[in-house]
Amino acid sequence: MPQSQPRNESGISKMEGVRRTLATLGSDAKPKAIQAHLKKEFGIKMEPNVISNYKSTIRSGGNKSAVIGRPAGTKIGEAFSLEEIQAVKEVADKIGAEKVRQLAGVLSK
């Protein structure tokens, strides 16, 4: 079972807070700016060196949360909509997840 992240008053993990902050401020945001945003918006206190480590982990694709992230190369606002995800789920329910993976492989070529 995956180890859960500590939660704060806003109910989100520190990692998720950094993710959301980067989505708002941009991936080039400096740890001090991220620190201020985390405190103001989510009540999360983090040291800049820890923020830098979290940011590196996020950039490398580590520690995925249950939230579906943006596909590589997409900009904020271009992520999958809930309706698109539901449509894919319906297809997966009908034909099976393995066939959806095969289909995605064919379509990506």
C-alpha positions, 0 to 999 in steps of 0.5 A: 500500500502506498505511503500517504502524504501528510495532510494540512488544514486544506486537506491536500498533501504538501506534494499536491500543494507544490503541484497546484502552486506550480500550475498557478505560478508556472514551472519556473517559479522560485522556491521563495515564491512557491513558499509564499503561495503555499502558505497563503493559499493552502496554509502549508509551511515548507522550507525552500530546500524541501520545495526544491526537492519536491519540484525536482520530483514533480519534474521527473514524474515521480510521486504521482498522485491520484490527480491526472496530470497534464500530458507532456507538452500540454499547457495549462488549460489543455489537459484532459477534461472530465468528459474526455476522461469519462468517454475513455472510461466508457470505451475501456469498460466496453472493450477492456483496458488492454485493448485501450492500451493497444489502441493508444499505442497504434494511435500514437505512431 
